[in-house]
């Protein structure tokens, strides 16, 4: 079963409570999303590590209910 956009946003906000987060449903199917995350905790961290932190927060649904997630992460 696909992941609802609201559920994905809630999971990301729980994992990154101080972050500015925007989630887009790219295909309208609940399977392909893009997330923009700006979090002070990413400061000084390489992009790969930023993305690893996001994927870790969603590890239970990545590759299953959530098929694809494009990320744009940064520190404010």
PQR file of N, CA, C, O and H, with PARSE charges and radii, in Angstrom:
ATOM      1  N   UNK A   1       0.843  -1.173   0.000 -0.4000 1.5000
ATOM      2  CA  UNK A   1       0.000   0.000   0.000 -0.0000 2.0000
ATOM      3  C   UNK A   1       0.892   1.240   0.000  0.5500 1.7000
ATOM      4  O   UNK A   1       1.846   1.306   0.774 -0.5500 1.4000
ATOM      5  N   UNK A   2       0.601   2.218  -0.848 -0.4000 1.5000
ATOM      6  CA  UNK A   2       1.404   3.442  -0.919 -0.0000 2.0000
ATOM      7  C   UNK A   2       1.337   4.244   0.387  0.5500 1.7000
ATOM      8  O   UNK A   2       0.446   4.047   1.213 -0.5500 1.4000
ATOM      9  H   UNK A   2      -0.175   2.165  -1.477  0.4000 1.0000
ATOM     10  N   UNK A   3       2.283   5.130   0.542 -0.4000 1.5000
ATOM     11  CA  UNK A   3       2.352   6.004   1.698 -0.0000 2.0000
ATOM     12  C   UNK A   3       1.653   7.319   1.373  0.5500 1.7000
ATOM     13  O   UNK A   3       1.925   7.929   0.339 -0.5500 1.4000
ATOM     14  H   UNK A   3       3.007   5.289  -0.129  0.4000 1.0000
ATOM     15  N   UNK A   4       0.762   7.752   2.244 -0.4000 1.5000
ATOM     16  CA  UNK A   4       0.089   9.035   2.043 -0.0000 2.0000
ATOM     17  C   UNK A   4       1.093  10.158   2.259  0.5500 1.7000
ATOM     18  O   UNK A   4       1.978  10.058   3.108 -0.5500 1.4000
ATOM     19  H   UNK A   4       0.541   7.256   3.084  0.4000 1.0000
ATOM     20  N   UNK A   5       0.948  11.221   1.487 -0.4000 1.5000
ATOM     21  CA  UNK A   5       1.844  12.361   1.600 -0.0000 2.0000
ATOM     22  C   UNK A   5       1.842  12.905   3.030  0.5500 1.7000
ATOM     23  O   UNK A   5       2.896  13.265   3.554 -0.5500 1.4000
ATOM     24  H   UNK A   5       0.229  11.302   0.797  0.4000 1.0000
ATOM     25  N   UNK A   6       0.679  12.966   3.659 -0.4000 1.5000
ATOM     26  CA  UNK A   6       0.580  13.483   5.028 -0.0000 2.0000
ATOM     27  C   UNK A   6       1.345  12.602   6.008  0.5500 1.7000
ATOM     28  O   UNK A   6       1.938  13.108   6.961 -0.5500 1.4000
ATOM     29  H   UNK A   6      -0.178  12.674   3.233  0.4000 1.0000
ATOM     30  N   UNK A   7       1.336  11.282   5.784 -0.4000 1.5000
ATOM     31  CA  UNK A   7       2.081  10.371   6.650 -0.0000 2.0000
ATOM     32  C   UNK A   7       3.584  10.582   6.480  0.5500 1.7000
ATOM     33  O   UNK A   7       4.328  10.602   7.460 -0.5500 1.4000
ATOM     34  H   UNK A   7       0.854  10.870   5.010  0.4000 1.0000
ATOM     35  N   UNK A   8       4.019  10.735   5.249 -0.4000 1.5000
ATOM     36  CA  UNK A   8       5.435  10.962   4.986 -0.0000 2.0000
ATOM     37  C   UNK A   8       5.888  12.265   5.634  0.5500 1.7000
ATOM     38  O   UNK A   8       6.943  12.313   6.267 -0.5500 1.4000
ATOM     39  H   UNK A   8       3.415  10.718   4.452  0.4000 1.0000
ATOM     40  N   UNK A   9       5.097  13.317   5.478 -0.4000 1.5000
ATOM     41  CA  UNK A   9       5.426  14.599   6.103 -0.0000 2.0000
ATOM     42  C   UNK A   9       5.491  14.464   7.619  0.5500 1.7000
ATOM     43  O   UNK A   9       6.408  14.993   8.248 -0.5500 1.4000
ATOM     44  H   UNK A   9       4.240  13.278   4.964  0.4000 1.0000
ATOM     45  N   UNK A  10       4.536  13.766   8.210 -0.4000 1.5000
ATOM     46  CA  UNK A  10       4.510  13.589   9.666 -0.0000 2.0000
ATOM     47  C   UNK A  10       5.738  12.823  10.152  0.5500 1.7000
ATOM     48  O   UNK A  10       6.315  13.174  11.181 -0.5500 1.4000
ATOM     49  H   UNK A  10       3.791  13.336   7.699  0.4000 1.0000
ATOM     50  N   UNK A  11       6.141  11.786   9.427 -0.4000 1.5000
ATOM     51  CA  UNK A  11       7.328  11.015   9.807 -0.0000 2.0000
ATOM     52  C   UNK A  11       8.583  11.874   9.738  0.5500 1.7000
ATOM     53  O   UNK A  11       9.433  11.814  10.626 -0.5500 1.4000
ATOM     54  H   UNK A  11       5.671  11.502   8.591  0.4000 1.0000
ATOM     55  N   UNK A  12       8.698  12.672   8.684 -0.4000 1.5000
ATOM     56  CA  UNK A  12       9.869  13.530   8.543 -0.0000 2.0000
ATOM     57  C   UNK A  12       9.886  14.614   9.615  0.5500 1.7000
ATOM     58  O   UNK A  12      10.947  14.927  10.156 -0.5500 1.4000
ATOM     59  H   UNK A  12       8.008  12.722   7.962  0.4000 1.0000
ATOM     60  N   UNK A  13       8.730  15.190   9.928 -0.4000 1.5000
ATOM     61  CA  UNK A  13       8.673  16.218  10.969 -0.0000 2.0000
ATOM     62  C   UNK A  13       8.975  15.632  12.349  0.5500 1.7000
ATOM     63  O   UNK A  13       9.546  16.314  13.200 -0.5500 1.4000
ATOM     64  H   UNK A  13       7.868  14.936   9.489  0.4000 1.0000
ATOM     65  N   UNK A  14       8.599  14.390  12.571 -0.4000 1.5000
ATOM     66  CA  UNK A  14       8.923  13.734  13.846 -0.0000 2.0000
ATOM     67  C   UNK A  14      10.427  13.494  13.951  0.5500 1.7000
ATOM     68  O   UNK A  14      11.002  13.633  15.030 -0.5500 1.4000
ATOM     69  H   UNK A  14       8.134  13.836  11.880  0.4000 1.0000
ATOM     70  N   UNK A  15      11.060  13.139  12.849 -0.4000 1.5000
ATOM     71  CA  UNK A  15      12.497  12.858  12.844 -0.0000 2.0000
ATOM     72  C   UNK A  15      13.329  14.127  12.854  0.5500 1.7000
ATOM     73  O   UNK A  15      14.434  14.145  13.397 -0.5500 1.4000
ATOM     74  H   UNK A  15      10.593  13.026  11.972  0.4000 1.0000
ATOM     75  N   UNK A  16      12.801  15.194  12.252 -0.4000 1.5000
ATOM     76  CA  UNK A  16      13.520  16.473  12.129 -0.0000 2.0000
ATOM     77  C   UNK A  16      12.586  17.599  12.581  0.5500 1.7000
ATOM     78  O   UNK A  16      12.115  18.383  11.757 -0.5500 1.4000
ATOM     79  H   UNK A  16      11.903  15.180  11.811  0.4000 1.0000
ATOM     80  N   UNK A  17      12.318  17.680  13.891 -0.4000 1.5000
ATOM     81  CA  UNK A  17      11.284  18.595  14.388 -0.0000 2.0000
ATOM     82  C   UNK A  17      11.553  20.081  14.149  0.5500 1.7000
ATOM     83  O   UNK A  17      10.609  20.868  14.083 -0.5500 1.4000
ATOM     84  H   UNK A  17      12.701  17.042  14.560  0.4000 1.0000
ATOM     85  N   UNK A  18      12.795  20.474  14.022 -0.4000 1.5000
ATOM     86  CA  UNK A  18      13.125  21.887  13.820 -0.0000 2.0000
ATOM     87  C   UNK A  18      13.275  22.247  12.340  0.5500 1.7000
ATOM     88  O   UNK A  18      13.518  23.407  12.008 -0.5500 1.4000
ATOM     89  H   UNK A  18      13.562  19.835  14.076  0.4000 1.0000
ATOM     90  N   UNK A  19      13.135  21.274  11.466 -0.4000 1.5000
ATOM     91  CA  UNK A  19      13.385  21.469  10.035 -0.0000 2.0000
ATOM     92  C   UNK A  19      12.198  22.107   9.315  0.5500 1.7000
ATOM     93  O   UNK A  19      11.045  21.979   9.726 -0.5500 1.4000
ATOM     94  H   UNK A  19      12.939  20.332  11.736  0.4000 1.0000
ATOM     95  N   UNK A  20      12.531  22.799   8.225 -0.4000 1.5000
ATOM     96  CA  UNK A  20      11.521  23.222   7.262 -0.0000 2.0000
ATOM     97  C   UNK A  20      11.422  22.089   6.251  0.5500 1.7000
ATOM     98  O   UNK A  20      12.424  21.716   5.641 -0.5500 1.4000
ATOM     99  H   UNK A  20      13.468  22.903   7.891  0.4000 1.0000
ATOM    100  N   UNK A  21      10.232  21.541   6.066 -0.4000 1.5000
ATOM    101  CA  UNK A  21      10.044  20.363   5.221 -0.0000 2.0000
ATOM    102  C   UNK A  21       8.902  20.591   4.240  0.5500 1.7000
ATOM    103  O   UNK A  21       7.817  21.033   4.619 -0.5500 1.4000
ATOM    104  H   UNK A  21       9.418  21.845   6.561  0.4000 1.0000
ATOM    105  N   UNK A  22       9.164  20.283   2.978 -0.4000 1.5000
ATOM    106  CA  UNK A  22       8.131  20.314   1.942 -0.0000 2.0000
ATOM    107  C   UNK A  22       8.211  18.987   1.208  0.5500 1.7000
ATOM    108  O   UNK A  22       9.290  18.559   0.801 -0.5500 1.4000
ATOM    109  H   UNK A  22      10.046  19.924   2.670  0.4000 1.0000
ATOM    110  N   UNK A  23       7.068  18.338   1.041 -0.4000 1.5000
ATOM    111  CA  UNK A  23       7.014  17.054   0.335 -0.0000 2.0000
ATOM    112  C   UNK A  23       6.107  17.203  -0.879  0.5500 1.7000
ATOM    113  O   UNK A  23       4.996  17.725  -0.780 -0.5500 1.4000
ATOM    114  H   UNK A  23       6.191  18.686   1.372  0.4000 1.0000
ATOM    115  N   UNK A  24       6.593  16.739  -2.025 -0.4000 1.5000
ATOM    116  CA  UNK A  24       5.810  16.746  -3.268 -0.0000 2.0000
ATOM    117  C   UNK A  24       5.566  15.315  -3.711  0.5500 1.7000
ATOM    118  O   UNK A  24       6.471  14.482  -3.661 -0.5500 1.4000
ATOM    119  H   UNK A  24       7.495  16.315  -2.106  0.4000 1.0000
ATOM    120  N   UNK A  25       4.344  15.026  -4.144 -0.4000 1.5000
ATOM    121  CA  UNK A  25       4.023  13.741  -4.755 -0.0000 2.0000
ATOM    122  C   UNK A  25       4.303  13.892  -6.247  0.5500 1.7000
ATOM    123  O   UNK A  25       3.552  14.563  -6.955 -0.5500 1.4000
ATOM    124  H   UNK A  25       3.609  15.703  -4.185  0.4000 1.0000
ATOM    125  N   UNK A  26       5.367  13.279  -6.722 -0.4000 1.5000
ATOM    126  CA  UNK A  26       5.830  13.492  -8.097 -0.0000 2.0000
ATOM    127  C   UNK A  26       4.953  12.843  -9.162  0.5500 1.7000
ATOM    128  O   UNK A  26       4.822  13.372 -10.265 -0.5500 1.4000
ATOM    129  H   UNK A  26       5.977  12.733  -6.147  0.4000 1.0000
ATOM    130  N   UNK A  27       4.355  11.707  -8.839 -0.4000 1.5000
ATOM    131  CA  UNK A  27       3.610  10.977  -9.856 -0.0000 2.0000
ATOM    132  C   UNK A  27       2.120  10.869  -9.546  0.5500 1.7000
ATOM    133  O   UNK A  27       1.352  10.350 -10.356 -0.5500 1.4000
ATOM    134  H   UNK A  27       4.461  11.278  -7.942  0.4000 1.0000
ATOM    135  N   UNK A  28       1.711  11.359  -8.376 -0.4000 1.5000
ATOM    136  CA  UNK A  28       0.306  11.268  -7.999 -0.0000 2.0000
ATOM    137  C   UNK A  28      -0.123   9.875  -7.592  0.5500 1.7000
ATOM    138  O   UNK A  28      -1.315   9.582  -7.498 -0.5500 1.4000
ATOM    139  H   UNK A  28       2.335  11.781  -7.718  0.4000 1.0000
ATOM    140  N   UNK A  29       0.868   9.007  -7.347 -0.4000 1.5000
ATOM    141  CA  UNK A  29       0.539   7.610  -7.032 -0.0000 2.0000
ATOM    142  C   UNK A  29       0.893   7.208  -5.604  0.5500 1.7000
ATOM    143  O   UNK A  29       0.695   6.054  -5.224 -0.5500 1.4000
ATOM    144  H   UNK A  29       1.836   9.245  -7.423  0.4000 1.0000
ATOM    145  N   UNK A  30       1.415   8.147  -4.802 -0.4000 1.5000
ATOM    146  CA  UNK A  30       1.785   7.815  -3.433 -0.0000 2.0000
ATOM    147  C   UNK A  30       3.018   6.952  -3.336  0.5500 1.7000
ATOM    148  O   UNK A  30       3.318   6.424  -2.265 -0.5500 1.4000
ATOM    149  H   UNK A  30       1.576   9.085  -5.110  0.4000 1.0000
ATOM    150  N   UNK A  31       3.733   6.798  -4.418 -0.4000 1.5000
ATOM    151  CA  UNK A  31       4.923   5.940  -4.469 -0.0000 2.0000
ATOM    152  C   UNK A  31       6.204   6.713  -4.742  0.5500 1.7000
ATOM    153  O   UNK A  31       7.292   6.255  -4.393 -0.5500 1.4000
ATOM    154  H   UNK A  31       3.490   7.227  -5.288  0.4000 1.0000
ATOM    155  N   UNK A  32       6.085   7.869  -5.357 -0.4000 1.5000
ATOM    156  CA  UNK A  32       7.249   8.644  -5.792 -0.0000 2.0000
ATOM    157  C   UNK A  32       7.138  10.069  -5.259  0.5500 1.7000
ATOM    158  O   UNK A  32       6.276  10.841  -5.679 -0.5500 1.4000
ATOM    159  H   UNK A  32       5.201   8.240  -5.640  0.4000 1.0000
ATOM    160  N   UNK A  33       8.022  10.400  -4.333 -0.4000 1.5000
ATOM    161  CA  UNK A  33       7.990  11.707  -3.692 -0.0000 2.0000
ATOM    162  C   UNK A  33       9.322  12.425  -3.829  0.5500 1.7000
ATOM    163  O   UNK A  33      10.356  11.821  -4.113 -0.5500 1.4000
ATOM    164  H   UNK A  33       8.723   9.773  -3.991  0.4000 1.0000
ATOM    165  N   UNK A  34       9.263  13.727  -3.620 -0.4000 1.5000
ATOM    166  CA  UNK A  34      10.468  14.532  -3.471 -0.0000 2.0000
ATOM    167  C   UNK A  34      10.302  15.303  -2.176  0.5500 1.7000
ATOM    168  O   UNK A  34       9.251  15.893  -1.927 -0.5500 1.4000
ATOM    169  H   UNK A  34       8.423  14.218  -3.389  0.4000 1.0000
ATOM    170  N   UNK A  35      11.345  15.300  -1.348 -0.4000 1.5000
ATOM    171  CA  UNK A  35      11.312  16.024  -0.085 -0.0000 2.0000
ATOM    172  C   UNK A  35      12.424  17.067  -0.070  0.5500 1.7000
ATOM    173  O   UNK A  35      13.573  16.793  -0.418 -0.5500 1.4000
ATOM    174  H   UNK A  35      12.199  14.821  -1.550  0.4000 1.0000
ATOM    175  N   UNK A  36      12.043  18.262   0.344 -0.4000 1.5000
ATOM    176  CA  UNK A  36      12.985  19.358   0.558 -0.0000 2.0000
ATOM    177  C   UNK A  36      13.088  19.527   2.072  0.5500 1.7000
ATOM    178  O   UNK A  36      12.089  19.795   2.739 -0.5500 1.4000
ATOM    179  H   UNK A  36      11.110  18.485   0.627  0.4000 1.0000
ATOM    180  N   UNK A  37      14.291  19.372   2.609 -0.4000 1.5000
ATOM    181  CA  UNK A  37      14.468  19.447   4.057 -0.0000 2.0000
ATOM    182  C   UNK A  37      15.617  20.397   4.370  0.5500 1.7000
ATOM    183  O   UNK A  37      16.749  20.191   3.933 -0.5500 1.4000
ATOM    184  H   UNK A  37      15.103  19.155   2.067  0.4000 1.0000
ATOM    185  N   UNK A  38      15.307  21.435   5.130 -0.4000 1.5000
ATOM    186  CA  UNK A  38      16.317  22.385   5.591 -0.0000 2.0000
ATOM    187  C   UNK A  38      16.378  22.255   7.109  0.5500 1.7000
ATOM    188  O   UNK A  38      15.420  22.582   7.809 -0.5500 1.4000
ATOM    189  H   UNK A  38      14.387  21.602   5.485  0.4000 1.0000
ATOM    190  N   UNK A  39      17.517  21.772   7.611 -0.4000 1.5000
ATOM    191  CA  UNK A  39      17.640  21.510   9.040 -0.0000 2.0000
ATOM    192  C   UNK A  39      19.002  21.953   9.545  0.5500 1.7000
ATOM    193  O   UNK A  39      20.024  21.633   8.938 -0.5500 1.4000
ATOM    194  H   UNK A  39      18.295  21.507   7.042  0.4000 1.0000
ATOM    195  N   UNK A  40      19.025  22.678  10.637 -0.4000 1.5000
ATOM    196  CA  UNK A  40      20.290  23.151  11.211 -0.0000 2.0000
ATOM    197  C   UNK A  40      21.203  21.988  11.580  0.5500 1.7000
ATOM    198  O   UNK A  40      22.424  22.139  11.596 -0.5500 1.4000
ATOM    199  H   UNK A  40      18.195  22.938  11.131  0.4000 1.0000
ATOM    200  N   UNK A  41      20.626  20.844  11.872 -0.4000 1.5000
ATOM    201  CA  UNK A  41      21.417  19.662  12.210 -0.0000 2.0000
ATOM    202  C   UNK A  41      22.261  19.146  11.057  0.5500 1.7000
ATOM    203  O   UNK A  41      23.163  18.333  11.261 -0.5500 1.4000
ATOM    204  H   UNK A  41      19.634  20.721  11.860  0.4000 1.0000
ATOM    205  N   UNK A  42      21.978  19.607   9.857 -0.4000 1.5000
ATOM    206  CA  UNK A  42      22.755  19.196   8.687 -0.0000 2.0000
ATOM    207  C   UNK A  42      24.024  20.032   8.497  0.5500 1.7000
ATOM    208  O   UNK A  42      24.841  19.725   7.628 -0.5500 1.4000
ATOM    209  H   UNK A  42      21.245  20.267   9.691  0.4000 1.0000
ATOM    210  N   UNK A  43      24.194  21.078   9.294 -0.4000 1.5000
ATOM    211  CA  UNK A  43      25.342  21.981   9.144 -0.0000 2.0000
ATOM    212  C   UNK A  43      26.659  21.215   9.233  0.5500 1.7000
ATOM    213  O   UNK A  43      26.873  20.435  10.160 -0.5500 1.4000
ATOM    214  H   UNK A  43      23.531  21.327  10.000  0.4000 1.0000
ATOM    215  N   UNK A  44      27.534  21.446   8.261 -0.4000 1.5000
ATOM    216  CA  UNK A  44      28.843  20.814   8.236 -0.0000 2.0000
ATOM    217  C   UNK A  44      28.839  19.356   7.823  0.5500 1.7000
ATOM    218  O   UNK A  44      29.884  18.706   7.825 -0.5500 1.4000
ATOM    219  H   UNK A  44      27.360  22.080   7.508  0.4000 1.0000
ATOM    220  N   UNK A  45      27.684  18.842   7.472 -0.4000 1.5000
ATOM    221  CA  UNK A  45      27.530  17.432   7.118 -0.0000 2.0000
ATOM    222  C   UNK A  45      27.498  17.288   5.598  0.5500 1.7000
ATOM    223  O   UNK A  45      26.788  18.041   4.932 -0.5500 1.4000
ATOM    224  H   UNK A  45      26.835  19.370   7.470  0.4000 1.0000
ATOM    225  N   UNK A  46      28.246  16.340   5.032 -0.4000 1.5000
ATOM    226  CA  UNK A  46      28.165  16.137   3.580 -0.0000 2.0000
ATOM    227  C   UNK A  46      26.759  15.677   3.166  0.5500 1.7000
ATOM    228  O   UNK A  46      26.025  15.089   3.960 -0.5500 1.4000
ATOM    229  H   UNK A  46      28.823  15.728   5.573  0.4000 1.0000
ATOM    230  N   UNK A  47      26.407  15.958   1.912 -0.4000 1.5000
ATOM    231  CA  UNK A  47      25.076  15.580   1.398 -0.0000 2.0000
ATOM    232  C   UNK A  47      24.777  14.104   1.606  0.5500 1.7000
ATOM    233  O   UNK A  47      23.659  13.740   1.971 -0.5500 1.4000
ATOM    234  H   UNK A  47      27.004  16.436   1.267  0.4000 1.0000
ATOM    235  N   UNK A  48      25.765  13.259   1.378 -0.4000 1.5000
ATOM    236  CA  UNK A  48      25.543  11.818   1.528 -0.0000 2.0000
ATOM    237  C   UNK A  48      25.091  11.500   2.945  0.5500 1.7000
ATOM    238  O   UNK A  48      24.168  10.707   3.133 -0.5500 1.4000
ATOM    239  H   UNK A  48      26.673  13.555   1.081  0.4000 1.0000
ATOM    240  N   UNK A  49      25.715  12.095   3.929 -0.4000 1.5000
ATOM    241  CA  UNK A  49      25.352  11.841   5.329 -0.0000 2.0000
ATOM    242  C   UNK A  49      23.968  12.414   5.641  0.5500 1.7000
ATOM    243  O   UNK A  49      23.192  11.796   6.370 -0.5500 1.4000
ATOM    244  H   UNK A  49      26.464  12.739   3.776  0.4000 1.0000
ATOM    245  N   UNK A  50      23.656  13.592   5.092 -0.4000 1.5000
ATOM    246  CA  UNK A  50      22.322  14.177   5.279 -0.0000 2.0000
ATOM    247  C   UNK A  50      21.253  13.219   4.762  0.5500 1.7000
ATOM    248  O   UNK A  50      20.252  12.968   5.431 -0.5500 1.4000
ATOM    249  H   UNK A  50      24.287  14.094   4.500  0.4000 1.0000
ATOM    250  N   UNK A  51      21.478  12.696   3.576 -0.4000 1.5000
ATOM    251  CA  UNK A  51      20.517  11.777   2.959 -0.0000 2.0000
ATOM    252  C   UNK A  51      20.433  10.480   3.753  0.5500 1.7000
ATOM    253  O   UNK A  51      19.345   9.925   3.903 -0.5500 1.4000
ATOM    254  H   UNK A  51      22.291  12.901   3.032  0.4000 1.0000
ATOM    255  N   UNK A  52      21.550   9.989   4.263 -0.4000 1.5000
ATOM    256  CA  UNK A  52      21.538   8.773   5.084 -0.0000 2.0000
ATOM    257  C   UNK A  52      20.664   8.966   6.314  0.5500 1.7000
ATOM    258  O   UNK A  52      19.934   8.057   6.708 -0.5500 1.4000
ATOM    259  H   UNK A  52      22.434  10.440   4.141  0.4000 1.0000
ATOM    260  N   UNK A  53      20.734  10.140   6.917 -0.4000 1.5000
ATOM    261  CA  UNK A  53      19.913  10.413   8.099 -0.0000 2.0000
ATOM    262  C   UNK A  53      18.422  10.380   7.752  0.5500 1.7000
ATOM    263  O   UNK A  53      17.611   9.870   8.525 -0.5500 1.4000
ATOM    264  H   UNK A  53      21.327  10.879   6.597  0.4000 1.0000
ATOM    265  N   UNK A  54      18.071  10.922   6.599 -0.4000 1.5000
ATOM    266  CA  UNK A  54      16.668  10.916   6.180 -0.0000 2.0000
ATOM    267  C   UNK A  54      16.216   9.478   5.896  0.5500 1.7000
ATOM    268  O   UNK A  54      15.158   9.050   6.357 -0.5500 1.4000
ATOM    269  H   UNK A  54      18.730  11.337   5.971  0.4000 1.0000
ATOM    270  N   UNK A  55      17.018   8.748   5.140 -0.4000 1.5000
ATOM    271  CA  UNK A  55      16.654   7.358   4.826 -0.0000 2.0000
ATOM    272  C   UNK A  55      16.564   6.511   6.090  0.5500 1.7000
ATOM    273  O   UNK A  55      15.714   5.624   6.172 -0.5500 1.4000
ATOM    274  H   UNK A  55      17.877   9.095   4.765  0.4000 1.0000
ATOM    275  N   UNK A  56      17.416   6.762   7.071 -0.4000 1.5000
ATOM    276  CA  UNK A  56      17.362   6.016   8.330 -0.0000 2.0000
ATOM    277  C   UNK A  56      16.041   6.274   9.056  0.5500 1.7000
ATOM    278  O   UNK A  56      15.469   5.369   9.664 -0.5500 1.4000
ATOM    279  H   UNK A  56      18.107   7.482   7.005  0.4000 1.0000
ATOM    280  N   UNK A  57      15.567   7.511   8.987 -0.4000 1.5000
ATOM    281  CA  UNK A  57      14.305   7.856   9.640 -0.0000 2.0000
ATOM    282  C   UNK A  57      13.108   7.171   8.974  0.5500 1.7000
ATOM    283  O   UNK A  57      12.053   7.010   9.588 -0.5500 1.4000
ATOM    284  H   UNK A  57      16.031   8.247   8.493  0.4000 1.0000
ATOM    285  N   UNK A  58      13.285   6.774   7.722 -0.4000 1.5000
ATOM    286  CA  UNK A  58      12.195   6.144   6.962 -0.0000 2.0000
ATOM    287  C   UNK A  58      12.495   4.686   6.622  0.5500 1.7000
ATOM    288  O   UNK A  58      11.857   4.111   5.740 -0.5500 1.4000
ATOM    289  H   UNK A  58      14.142   6.904   7.223  0.4000 1.0000
ATOM    290  N   UNK A  59      13.453   4.091   7.312 -0.4000 1.5000
ATOM    291  CA  UNK A  59      13.951   2.763   6.940 -0.0000 2.0000
ATOM    292  C   UNK A  59      12.869   1.683   6.901  0.5500 1.7000
ATOM    293  O   UNK A  59      12.977   0.729   6.131 -0.5500 1.4000
ATOM    294  H   UNK A  59      13.971   4.558   8.028  0.4000 1.0000
ATOM    295  N   UNK A  60      11.841   1.823   7.714 -0.4000 1.5000
ATOM    296  CA  UNK A  60      10.810   0.785   7.759 -0.0000 2.0000
ATOM    297  C   UNK A  60       9.867   0.816   6.555  0.5500 1.7000
ATOM    298  O   UNK A  60       9.141  -0.149   6.316 -0.5500 1.4000
ATOM    299  H   UNK A  60      11.753   2.597   8.340  0.4000 1.0000
ATOM    300  N   UNK A  61       9.871   1.919   5.794 -0.4000 1.5000
ATOM    301  CA  UNK A  61       8.985   1.981   4.625 -0.0000 2.0000
ATOM    302  C   UNK A  61       9.736   2.129   3.307  0.5500 1.7000
ATOM    303  O   UNK A  61       9.153   1.927   2.241 -0.5500 1.4000
ATOM    304  H   UNK A  61      10.461   2.703   5.988  0.4000 1.0000
ATOM    305  N   UNK A  62      11.028   2.481   3.363 -0.4000 1.5000
ATOM    306  CA  UNK A  62      11.804   2.631   2.126 -0.0000 2.0000
ATOM    307  C   UNK A  62      11.926   1.283   1.409  0.5500 1.7000
ATOM    308  O   UNK A  62      12.226   0.256   2.016 -0.5500 1.4000
ATOM    309  H   UNK A  62      11.502   2.645   4.228  0.4000 1.0000
ATOM    310  N   UNK A  63      11.685   1.326   0.113 -0.4000 1.5000
ATOM    311  CA  UNK A  63      11.787   0.108  -0.687 -0.0000 2.0000
ATOM    312  C   UNK A  63      10.568  -0.791  -0.574  0.5500 1.7000
ATOM    313  O   UNK A  63      10.484  -1.824  -1.237 -0.5500 1.4000
ATOM    314  H   UNK A  63      11.441   2.161  -0.380  0.4000 1.0000
ATOM    315  N   UNK A  64       9.629  -0.395   0.265 -0.4000 1.5000
ATOM    316  CA  UNK A  64       8.388  -1.148   0.414 -0.0000 2.0000
ATOM    317  C   UNK A  64       7.231  -0.242   0.030  0.5500 1.7000
ATOM    318  O   UNK A  64       6.947  -0.037  -1.150 -0.5500 1.4000
ATOM    319  H   UNK A  64       9.697   0.445   0.804  0.4000 1.0000
ATOM    320  N   UNK A  65       6.565   0.297   1.051 -0.4000 1.5000
ATOM    321  CA  UNK A  65       5.440   1.198   0.817 -0.0000 2.0000
ATOM    322  C   UNK A  65       5.889   2.470   0.095  0.5500 1.7000
ATOM    323  O   UNK A  65       5.135   3.058  -0.679 -0.5500 1.4000
ATOM    324  H   UNK A  65       6.796   0.130   2.010  0.4000 1.0000
ATOM    325  N   UNK A  66       7.129   2.881   0.363 -0.4000 1.5000
ATOM    326  CA  UNK A  66       7.678   4.057  -0.309 -0.0000 2.0000
ATOM    327  C   UNK A  66       8.705   3.583  -1.321  0.5500 1.7000
ATOM    328  O   UNK A  66       9.792   3.131  -0.960 -0.5500 1.4000
ATOM    329  H   UNK A  66       7.741   2.403   0.992  0.4000 1.0000
ATOM    330  N   UNK A  67       8.348   3.694  -2.583 -0.4000 1.5000
ATOM    331  CA  UNK A  67       9.191   3.160  -3.651 -0.0000 2.0000
ATOM    332  C   UNK A  67      10.367   4.074  -3.976  0.5500 1.7000
ATOM    333  O   UNK A  67      11.490   3.599  -4.140 -0.5500 1.4000
ATOM    334  H   UNK A  67       7.466   4.061  -2.876  0.4000 1.0000
ATOM    335  N   UNK A  68      10.122   5.381  -4.071 -0.4000 1.5000
ATOM    336  CA  UNK A  68      11.181   6.302  -4.476 -0.0000 2.0000
ATOM    337  C   UNK A  68      11.036   7.628  -3.740  0.5500 1.7000
ATOM    338  O   UNK A  68       9.938   8.165  -3.596 -0.5500 1.4000
ATOM    339  H   UNK A  68       9.209   5.767  -3.937  0.4000 1.0000
ATOM    340  N   UNK A  69      12.183   8.146  -3.275 -0.4000 1.5000
ATOM    341  CA  UNK A  69      12.208   9.429  -2.599 -0.0000 2.0000
ATOM    342  C   UNK A  69      13.417  10.219  -3.078  0.5500 1.7000
ATOM    343  O   UNK A  69      14.559   9.858  -2.795 -0.5500 1.4000
ATOM    344  H   UNK A  69      13.076   7.710  -3.392  0.4000 1.0000
ATOM    345  N   UNK A  70      13.157  11.295  -3.804 -0.4000 1.5000
ATOM    346  CA  UNK A  70      14.223  12.206  -4.209 -0.0000 2.0000
ATOM    347  C   UNK A  70      14.397  13.204  -3.076  0.5500 1.7000
ATOM    348  O   UNK A  70      13.413  13.658  -2.492 -0.5500 1.4000
ATOM    349  H   UNK A  70      12.229  11.588  -4.035  0.4000 1.0000
ATOM    350  N   UNK A  71      15.637  13.547  -2.762 -0.4000 1.5000
ATOM    351  CA  UNK A  71      15.904  14.443  -1.643 -0.0000 2.0000
ATOM    352  C   UNK A  71      16.666  15.682  -2.056  0.5500 1.7000
ATOM    353  O   UNK A  71      17.565  15.629  -2.895 -0.5500 1.4000
ATOM    354  H   UNK A  71      16.437  13.178  -3.236  0.4000 1.0000
ATOM    355  N   UNK A  72      16.295  16.794  -1.457 -0.4000 1.5000
ATOM    356  CA  UNK A  72      17.085  18.013  -1.500 -0.0000 2.0000
ATOM    357  C   UNK A  72      17.223  18.423  -0.046  0.5500 1.7000
ATOM    358  O   UNK A  72      16.253  18.848   0.581 -0.5500 1.4000
ATOM    359  H   UNK A  72      15.564  16.837  -0.775  0.4000 1.0000
ATOM    360  N   UNK A  73      18.432  18.295   0.490 -0.4000 1.5000
ATOM    361  CA  UNK A  73      18.673  18.631   1.883 -0.0000 2.0000
ATOM    362  C   UNK A  73      19.704  19.737   1.981  0.5500 1.7000
ATOM    363  O   UNK A  73      20.560  19.892   1.110 -0.5500 1.4000
ATOM    364  H   UNK A  73      19.220  17.950  -0.020  0.4000 1.0000
ATOM    365  N   UNK A  74      19.606  20.517   3.076 -0.4000 1.5000
ATOM    366  CA  UNK A  74      20.585  21.566   3.310 -0.0000 2.0000
ATOM    367  C   UNK A  74      20.452  22.065   4.730  0.5500 1.7000
ATOM    368  O   UNK A  74      19.455  21.816   5.407 -0.5500 1.4000
ATOM    369  H   UNK A  74      18.911  20.392   3.784  0.4000 1.0000
ATOM    370  N   UNK A  75      21.476  22.775   5.168 -0.4000 1.5000
ATOM    371  CA  UNK A  75      21.399  23.513   6.425 -0.0000 2.0000
ATOM    372  C   UNK A  75      20.908  24.919   6.076  0.5500 1.7000
ATOM    373  O   UNK A  75      21.247  25.442   5.015 -0.5500 1.4000
ATOM    374  H   UNK A  75      22.286  22.978   4.618  0.4000 1.0000
ATOM    375  N   UNK A  76      20.117  25.535   6.955 -0.4000 1.5000
ATOM    376  CA  UNK A  76      19.627  26.890   6.659 -0.0000 2.0000
ATOM    377  C   UNK A  76      20.761  27.906   6.594  0.5500 1.7000
ATOM    378  O   UNK A  76      20.517  29.089   6.355 -0.5500 1.4000
ATOM    379  H   UNK A  76      19.842  25.110   7.817  0.4000 1.0000
TER
END
